[in-house]
Amino acid sequence: MTTKPLDSAYAFARILEWDSEFFGQRIARVEAAGLVLDAGASVVQWCKHKSVKCAYLIVDSDDQKGCDAALAQSFRLVDLRVTLGVSLPPLTDETPKSPPVLVRSAMASDINMLKAIARVSHRDTRFYVDDHFDRERCDELYAVWIEKSFLGWAEQVFVAEVADVIAGYITCHSHAGLGEIGLIGVGDSFRQRGIGLALGVAAGRWFGKVGDNRVSVVTSGRNAAALALYQKLGFRVSFIQYSFHKWF
């Protein structure tokens, strides 16, 4: 089949400037619709023309044509992307009885500890599944993410303290009545102790105060602990997608 001109692929792909700069190689996001057209040839041609090293692709779980096209173009499945949602109120009011947990807004003095937790708290994500990405660089990705969240990427960052030691964090985003949880992380020595639940409850109260009527969160299908936490907080699965990567 004759491929379309290079310019036509712009409708189905774009360079991700931040990701490209961070990982030191050109990264793009492509759309499944572009792969289905011409069996993906025009999108792949555009990526090669733009010297793309890695292309991200998200396909809805019920889009069989998109999945088939991704596999036909040698995209590799790297994650099951689960989006959950909950209407407000309520989130659960259940909080851990022991140990006592203080949840408060993050302060500048917390940043180094938050970054240390972030470096080891997100290793079930797609970047770690894909061995083309340097593991230390992936750790640093989340350290940068939590720092930038505090500096303005997120509207609110909460931290949890146990006996004056920072145990975890959660980042909150709000827009036009819709809230979103960005990152949630708990230090290794504090897991399975209700820290995530306390953070989720505090976040839910904040979302309600700012006028949000629904909250969503995205997590990895392989992260059973996160899925269990969100279900305890009242979240239910909204939809499921597949995440693919292709390296050139």
C-alpha contacts under 8 A as a table, 3 or more apart, distances in Angstrom:
res1	aa1	res2	aa2	distance
1	M	38	D	6.72
2	T	38	D	7.63
3	T	38	D	6.37
3	T	41	A	6.23
3	T	42	S	5.55
4	K	8	S	6.41
4	K	9	A	7.84
4	K	38	D	7.86
4	K	42	S	5.67
5	P	8	S	5.66
5	P	9	A	7.60
5	P	42	S	7.20
6	L	9	A	5.78
6	L	10	Y	7.76
6	L	42	S	6.60
6	L	43	V	7.98
6	L	45	Q	6.97
6	L	46	W	5.50
7	D	10	Y	5.69
7	D	46	W	7.72
8	S	11	A	6.24
8	S	42	S	7.62
9	A	12	F	5.29
9	A	13	A	6.21
9	A	34	G	7.10
9	A	42	S	5.98
9	A	43	V	5.23
9	A	46	W	6.14
10	Y	13	A	5.20
10	Y	14	R	6.47
10	Y	46	W	7.87
11	A	34	G	7.82
12	F	30	V	5.54
12	F	31	E	5.13
12	F	32	A	7.85
12	F	33	A	7.07
12	F	34	G	5.13
12	F	43	V	6.96
13	A	28	A	6.67
13	A	29	R	5.55
13	A	30	V	4.20
13	A	31	E	6.34
13	A	34	G	7.93
13	A	43	V	6.98
14	R	28	A	5.44
14	R	29	R	5.60
14	R	30	V	6.68
15	I	20	S	7.86
15	I	26	R	7.28
15	I	27	I	5.98
15	I	28	A	4.20
15	I	29	R	6.48
16	L	19	D	5.59
16	L	20	S	6.01
16	L	26	R	7.68
16	L	27	I	5.70
16	L	28	A	5.17
16	L	29	R	6.72
17	E	20	S	5.10
17	E	21	E	6.12
17	E	26	R	7.83
17	E	27	I	7.58
18	W	21	E	5.24
18	W	22	F	6.11
19	D	22	F	5.11
19	D	23	F	6.05
19	D	26	R	7.83
19	D	27	I	6.41
20	S	23	F	5.51
20	S	24	G	5.62
20	S	25	Q	5.13
20	S	26	R	4.61
20	S	27	I	5.07
21	E	24	G	5.09
21	E	25	Q	6.86
21	E	26	R	7.60
22	F	141	L	7.86
23	F	133	F	7.99
23	F	137	R	7.37
25	Q	52	V	7.65
25	Q	53	K	6.27
25	Q	54	C	7.98
26	R	51	S	6.85
26	R	52	V	4.91
26	R	53	K	5.44
26	R	54	C	6.84
27	I	52	V	5.63
27	I	53	K	5.94
27	I	54	C	4.92
27	I	55	A	5.74
27	I	56	Y	7.61
28	A	47	C	7.66
28	A	52	V	6.54
28	A	54	C	6.45
28	A	55	A	4.74
28	A	56	Y	6.20
29	R	55	A	5.44
29	R	56	Y	4.68
29	R	57	L	6.02
30	V	34	G	7.35
30	V	43	V	7.53
30	V	55	A	6.49
30	V	56	Y	6.16
30	V	57	L	5.40
31	E	34	G	5.58
31	E	35	L	6.99
31	E	57	L	6.12
31	E	58	I	7.06
31	E	59	V	7.82
32	A	35	L	5.13
32	A	36	V	6.39
32	A	57	L	6.95
32	A	58	I	7.18
32	A	59	V	6.10
32	A	66	G	5.11
32	A	67	C	7.84
32	A	69	A	7.70
32	A	70	A	7.44
33	A	36	V	5.21
33	A	37	L	6.49
33	A	66	G	6.84
34	G	37	L	5.32
34	G	38	D	7.98
34	G	40	G	6.00
34	G	42	S	7.62
34	G	43	V	6.17
35	L	38	D	7.02
35	L	39	A	5.55
35	L	40	G	3.47
35	L	41	A	7.12
35	L	42	S	7.86
35	L	43	V	6.50
35	L	66	G	6.86
35	L	69	A	5.70
35	L	70	A	6.72
36	V	39	A	5.08
36	V	40	G	5.69
36	V	65	K	6.64
36	V	66	G	6.01
36	V	69	A	5.65
37	L	40	G	5.82
37	L	41	A	7.91
37	L	42	S	7.97
38	D	41	A	5.67
38	D	42	S	6.75
39	A	69	A	6.11
39	A	72	A	7.79
39	A	73	Q	7.87
40	G	43	V	5.51
40	G	44	V	6.23
40	G	69	A	6.67
40	G	70	A	7.89
40	G	73	Q	6.80
41	A	44	V	5.24
41	A	45	Q	6.01
42	S	45	Q	5.02
42	S	46	W	6.14
43	V	46	W	5.04
43	V	47	C	6.27
44	V	47	C	5.07
44	V	48	K	6.28
45	Q	48	K	5.18
45	Q	49	H	6.09
46	W	49	H	4.97
46	W	50	K	6.13
47	C	50	K	5.13
47	C	51	S	6.18
47	C	52	V	5.08
47	C	55	A	7.78
48	K	51	S	5.01
48	K	52	V	5.90
48	K	248	F	7.32
49	H	52	V	7.70
52	V	55	A	7.04
52	V	248	F	6.87
53	K	247	W	5.53
53	K	248	F	5.01
54	C	245	H	6.63
54	C	246	K	5.49
54	C	247	W	4.48
54	C	248	F	6.30
55	A	245	H	5.58
55	A	246	K	5.16
55	A	247	W	6.59
56	Y	243	S	7.30
56	Y	244	F	5.94
56	Y	245	H	4.83
56	Y	246	K	6.81
57	L	243	S	5.77
57	L	244	F	5.01
57	L	245	H	6.23
58	I	241	Q	6.45
58	I	242	Y	5.58
58	I	243	S	4.63
58	I	244	F	6.29
59	V	63	D	6.60
59	V	66	G	6.30
59	V	67	C	6.57
59	V	241	Q	5.49
59	V	242	Y	5.15
59	V	243	S	6.58
59	V	244	F	7.99
60	D	63	D	5.29
60	D	66	G	7.99
60	D	240	I	6.51
60	D	241	Q	4.37
60	D	242	Y	6.31
61	S	64	Q	7.31
61	S	240	I	5.71
61	S	241	Q	4.79
61	S	242	Y	6.16
63	D	66	G	5.31
63	D	67	C	6.37
64	Q	67	C	5.04
64	Q	68	D	6.04
65	K	68	D	5.09
65	K	69	A	6.06
66	G	69	A	5.09
66	G	70	A	6.14
67	C	70	A	5.08
67	C	71	L	6.28
68	D	71	L	5.24
68	D	72	A	6.07
69	A	72	A	4.98
69	A	73	Q	6.27
70	A	73	Q	5.26
70	A	74	S	6.44
70	A	75	F	5.19
70	A	76	R	7.91
70	A	244	F	7.69
71	L	74	S	4.99
71	L	75	F	5.32
71	L	76	R	7.04
72	A	75	F	7.51
74	S	246	K	6.67
75	F	244	F	5.77
75	F	245	H	5.42
75	F	246	K	4.53
75	F	247	W	7.86
76	R	244	F	5.16
76	R	245	H	5.27
76	R	246	K	6.12
77	L	242	Y	7.00
77	L	243	S	5.97
77	L	244	F	4.42
77	L	245	H	6.67
78	V	126	R	5.38
78	V	129	V	6.02
78	V	130	D	6.55
78	V	242	Y	7.85
78	V	243	S	5.74
78	V	244	F	5.43
78	V	245	H	6.75
79	D	125	T	7.24
79	D	126	R	5.41
79	D	129	V	7.83
79	D	220	S	6.54
79	D	221	G	7.07
79	D	222	R	7.72
79	D	242	Y	6.06
79	D	243	S	5.01
79	D	244	F	7.08
80	L	220	S	5.71
80	L	221	G	4.84
80	L	222	R	7.15
80	L	240	I	7.07
80	L	241	Q	6.03
80	L	242	Y	4.92
80	L	243	S	6.20
81	R	218	V	6.79
81	R	219	T	6.08
81	R	220	S	5.09
81	R	221	G	5.91
81	R	240	I	5.75
81	R	241	Q	4.96
81	R	242	Y	5.78
81	R	243	S	6.54
82	V	218	V	5.57
82	V	219	T	5.37
82	V	220	S	5.92
82	V	221	G	5.84
82	V	237	V	6.98
82	V	238	S	7.80
82	V	239	F	6.32
82	V	240	I	4.72
82	V	241	Q	6.48
83	T	216	S	6.91
83	T	217	V	5.73
83	T	218	V	4.40
83	T	219	T	6.55
83	T	237	V	6.00
83	T	238	S	5.58
83	T	239	F	5.53
83	T	240	I	6.26
84	L	216	S	5.55
84	L	217	V	5.43
84	L	218	V	6.34
84	L	230	Y	7.82
84	L	235	F	5.74
84	L	236	R	5.20
84	L	237	V	4.24
84	L	238	S	4.99
84	L	239	F	7.16
85	G	214	R	7.04
85	G	215	V	5.58
85	G	216	S	4.22
85	G	217	V	6.47
85	G	235	F	5.03
85	G	236	R	5.56
85	G	237	V	6.47
85	G	238	S	6.09
86	V	91	L	7.82
86	V	214	R	5.72
86	V	215	V	5.45
86	V	216	S	6.55
86	V	234	G	6.16
86	V	235	F	4.62
86	V	236	R	6.47
87	S	90	P	7.04
87	S	213	N	5.88
87	S	214	R	4.30
87	S	215	V	6.43
88	L	91	L	6.89
88	L	204	G	7.91
88	L	208	G	6.74
88	L	212	D	7.36
88	L	213	N	4.89
88	L	214	R	5.46
88	L	215	V	7.45
89	P	208	G	7.24
89	P	213	N	7.33
90	P	204	G	7.91
90	P	234	G	7.79
91	L	201	V	6.39
91	L	204	G	6.02
91	L	205	R	7.98
91	L	233	L	5.37
91	L	234	G	5.88
92	T	201	V	6.57
92	T	232	K	7.31
92	T	233	L	5.26
92	T	234	G	6.71
93	D	201	V	6.48
94	E	197	L	7.76
94	E	198	A	8.00
94	E	201	V	7.77
95	T	194	G	7.22
95	T	197	L	6.49
95	T	198	A	5.48
95	T	201	V	7.51
96	P	99	P	6.90
96	P	100	P	7.17
96	P	101	V	7.47
96	P	193	R	7.41
96	P	194	G	5.29
96	P	195	I	7.46
96	P	197	L	7.48
96	P	198	A	6.79
97	K	100	P	6.28
98	S	101	V	7.82
98	S	193	R	7.71
99	P	162	V	6.92
99	P	193	R	7.44
100	P	162	V	6.41
100	P	163	A	7.79
101	V	160	A	6.36
101	V	161	E	5.70
101	V	162	V	5.20
101	V	163	A	7.94
101	V	195	I	7.23
101	V	198	A	7.25
102	L	160	A	5.56
102	L	161	E	5.02
102	L	162	V	6.55
103	V	158	F	6.48
103	V	159	V	5.60
103	V	160	A	4.40
103	V	161	E	6.29
103	V	198	A	7.25
103	V	199	L	6.65
103	V	202	A	6.97
104	R	158	F	5.46
104	R	159	V	5.59
104	R	160	A	6.60
105	S	156	Q	7.30
105	S	157	V	5.92
105	S	158	F	4.48
105	S	159	V	6.10
106	A	110	D	6.45
106	A	150	F	7.34
106	A	157	V	5.61
106	A	158	F	5.31
106	A	159	V	5.55
107	M	110	D	5.42
107	M	111	I	7.28
108	A	111	I	5.64
109	S	112	N	7.31
110	D	113	M	5.60
110	D	114	L	6.13
110	D	166	I	7.85
111	I	114	L	5.02
111	I	115	K	6.06
111	I	147	E	6.37
112	N	115	K	5.16
112	N	116	A	6.27
113	M	116	A	5.01
113	M	117	I	6.34
113	M	166	I	7.10
114	L	117	I	5.17
114	L	118	A	6.10
114	L	143	A	7.55
114	L	146	I	6.99
114	L	147	E	7.76
114	L	166	I	7.76
114	L	168	G	7.29
114	L	169	Y	7.17
115	K	118	A	4.93
115	K	119	R	6.18
115	K	142	Y	7.48
115	K	143	A	4.38
115	K	144	V	7.31
115	K	146	I	6.50
115	K	147	E	6.83
116	A	119	R	5.37
116	A	120	V	7.22
116	A	143	A	6.99
117	I	120	V	5.77
117	I	121	S	6.11
117	I	143	A	7.98
117	I	168	G	7.18
117	I	185	G	6.83
117	I	186	V	6.75
117	I	187	G	5.37
117	I	188	D	7.91
118	A	121	S	5.13
118	A	122	H	6.87
118	A	139	D	7.33
118	A	142	Y	5.43
118	A	143	A	5.18
118	A	146	I	6.96
118	A	185	G	6.38
119	R	122	H	7.30
119	R	139	D	4.37
119	R	140	E	6.06
119	R	141	L	7.86
119	R	142	Y	5.96
119	R	143	A	5.54
120	V	123	R	6.58
120	V	139	D	6.58
121	S	185	G	5.58
121	S	186	V	6.71
121	S	187	G	7.17
121	S	188	D	7.84
122	H	125	T	6.02
122	H	139	D	7.92
122	H	142	Y	7.38
122	H	185	G	7.48
123	R	128	Y	5.92
123	R	139	D	7.92
124	D	128	Y	6.61
124	D	129	V	7.40
124	D	220	S	7.16
124	D	222	R	6.82
124	D	223	N	6.42
125	T	128	Y	5.86
125	T	129	V	6.81
125	T	220	S	6.31
126	R	129	V	5.02
126	R	130	D	6.31
126	R	243	S	7.76
127	F	130	D	5.33
127	F	131	D	7.68
127	F	133	F	6.43
127	F	138	C	6.57
128	Y	131	D	6.46
128	Y	133	F	7.10
128	Y	135	R	6.63
128	Y	138	C	6.98
130	D	133	F	6.16
130	D	245	H	7.97
131	D	134	D	7.08
131	D	135	R	7.91
133	F	137	R	7.34
133	F	138	C	6.97
134	D	137	R	5.24
134	D	138	C	6.31
135	R	138	C	4.98
135	R	139	D	6.31
136	E	139	D	5.04
136	E	140	E	6.30
137	R	140	E	4.98
137	R	141	L	6.18
138	C	141	L	4.96
138	C	142	Y	6.95
139	D	142	Y	5.75
139	D	143	A	6.62
140	E	143	A	4.86
140	E	144	V	6.07
141	L	144	V	5.29
141	L	145	W	6.09
142	Y	145	W	4.68
142	Y	146	I	6.15
143	A	146	I	5.47
143	A	147	E	6.34
144	V	147	E	5.14
144	V	148	K	6.03
145	W	148	K	5.24
145	W	149	S	6.01
146	I	149	S	4.94
146	I	150	F	6.37
146	I	171	T	7.95
146	I	183	L	7.52
147	E	150	F	5.25
147	E	151	L	6.33
148	K	151	L	4.77
148	K	152	G	6.21
148	K	153	W	5.64
148	K	154	A	7.93
149	S	152	G	5.40
149	S	153	W	4.18
149	S	154	A	4.65
149	S	155	E	7.89
149	S	157	V	7.18
149	S	171	T	6.92
150	F	153	W	6.76
150	F	154	A	6.45
150	F	156	Q	7.34
150	F	157	V	6.10
151	L	154	A	7.69
152	G	155	E	6.52
154	A	157	V	6.82
154	A	171	T	6.13
154	A	172	C	5.72
154	A	173	H	5.27
154	A	182	G	7.88
155	E	171	T	7.75
155	E	172	C	5.91
155	E	173	H	5.26
155	E	174	S	6.78
156	Q	171	T	5.89
156	Q	172	C	5.06
156	Q	173	H	6.86
157	V	169	Y	6.94
157	V	170	I	5.75
157	V	171	T	4.45
157	V	172	C	6.16
158	F	169	Y	5.48
158	F	170	I	5.36
158	F	171	T	6.48
158	F	199	L	7.09
158	F	202	A	7.86
158	F	203	A	7.49
159	V	166	I	6.82
159	V	167	A	7.38
159	V	168	G	5.61
159	V	169	Y	4.27
159	V	170	I	6.60
159	V	199	L	7.36
160	A	166	I	5.82
160	A	167	A	5.39
160	A	168	G	5.18
160	A	169	Y	6.10
160	A	195	I	6.92
160	A	198	A	7.69
160	A	199	L	6.62
161	E	164	D	5.54
161	E	165	V	5.22
161	E	166	I	4.46
161	E	167	A	5.39
161	E	168	G	7.39
162	V	165	V	5.22
162	V	166	I	6.49
162	V	167	A	6.35
167	A	186	V	5.79
167	A	187	G	5.34
167	A	190	F	6.09
167	A	195	I	7.21
168	G	184	I	7.42
168	G	185	G	5.32
168	G	186	V	4.07
168	G	187	G	5.80
168	G	195	I	6.97
168	G	196	G	7.47
168	G	199	L	7.93
169	Y	183	L	7.72
169	Y	184	I	5.59
169	Y	185	G	5.45
169	Y	186	V	6.63
169	Y	199	L	6.94
170	I	181	I	7.23
170	I	182	G	7.29
170	I	183	L	5.57
170	I	184	I	4.29
170	I	185	G	6.64
170	I	199	L	6.32
170	I	200	G	7.54
170	I	203	A	7.47
171	T	181	I	5.86
171	T	182	G	5.27
171	T	183	L	5.34
171	T	184	I	6.59
172	C	179	G	7.12
172	C	180	E	5.91
172	C	181	I	4.90
172	C	182	G	6.04
172	C	203	A	6.89
172	C	207	F	7.95
173	H	179	G	5.58
173	H	180	E	5.00
173	H	181	I	6.32
173	H	182	G	7.02
174	S	177	G	6.88
174	S	178	L	5.72
174	S	179	G	4.36
174	S	180	E	6.29
174	S	207	F	7.37
174	S	210	V	7.91
174	S	212	D	7.06
175	H	178	L	5.29
175	H	179	G	6.40
175	H	212	D	7.90
176	A	212	D	7.46
177	G	211	G	5.91
177	G	212	D	4.02
177	G	213	N	5.73
177	G	214	R	7.07
178	L	212	D	5.08
178	L	213	N	6.26
178	L	214	R	5.31
178	L	215	V	5.89
178	L	216	S	7.85
179	G	207	F	6.27
179	G	212	D	5.76
179	G	213	N	7.65
179	G	214	R	6.06
179	G	215	V	4.35
179	G	216	S	6.35
180	E	215	V	5.25
180	E	216	S	4.84
180	E	217	V	5.68
181	I	184	I	7.63
181	I	215	V	7.36
181	I	216	S	6.46
181	I	217	V	5.13
181	I	218	V	7.84
182	G	217	V	6.86
182	G	218	V	7.80
184	I	196	G	7.49
185	G	196	G	7.60
186	V	190	F	6.48
186	V	191	R	6.23
186	V	195	I	6.95
186	V	196	G	6.76
187	G	190	F	5.40
187	G	191	R	6.54
188	D	191	R	5.71
190	F	193	R	5.94
190	F	195	I	7.03
191	R	194	G	7.36
191	R	195	I	7.03
192	Q	195	I	7.56
194	G	197	L	5.19
194	G	198	A	6.34
195	I	198	A	5.18
195	I	199	L	6.28
196	G	199	L	5.09
196	G	200	G	6.08
196	G	229	L	7.14
197	L	200	G	5.04
197	L	201	V	6.18
197	L	229	L	6.63
197	L	233	L	7.29
198	A	201	V	5.23
198	A	202	A	6.28
199	L	202	A	5.18
199	L	203	A	6.12
200	G	203	A	5.04
200	G	204	G	6.10
200	G	233	L	7.03
201	V	204	G	5.05
201	V	205	R	6.36
201	V	233	L	7.42
202	A	205	R	5.23
202	A	206	W	6.36
203	A	206	W	5.07
203	A	207	F	6.19
204	G	207	F	5.13
204	G	208	G	6.30
205	R	208	G	5.14
205	R	209	K	6.29
206	W	209	K	5.05
206	W	210	V	6.37
207	F	210	V	5.37
207	F	211	G	6.44
207	F	212	D	5.32
207	F	213	N	7.79
207	F	215	V	7.68
208	G	211	G	5.23
208	G	212	D	5.47
208	G	213	N	6.85
209	K	212	D	7.53
212	D	215	V	7.27
216	S	235	F	7.99
219	T	223	N	7.10
219	T	226	A	7.17
219	T	227	L	7.48
220	S	223	N	5.31
221	G	224	A	7.03
221	G	227	L	7.71
223	N	226	A	5.50
223	N	227	L	6.41
224	A	227	L	5.10
224	A	228	A	6.13
225	A	228	A	5.18
225	A	229	L	6.22
226	A	229	L	5.04
226	A	230	Y	6.21
227	L	230	Y	5.28
227	L	231	Q	6.18
228	A	231	Q	5.18
228	A	232	K	6.22
229	L	232	K	5.11
229	L	233	L	6.35
230	Y	233	L	4.93
230	Y	234	G	6.39
230	Y	235	F	5.24
230	Y	236	R	7.72
231	Q	234	G	5.02
231	Q	235	F	4.87
231	Q	236	R	6.24
232	K	235	F	7.29
237	V	240	I	7.72
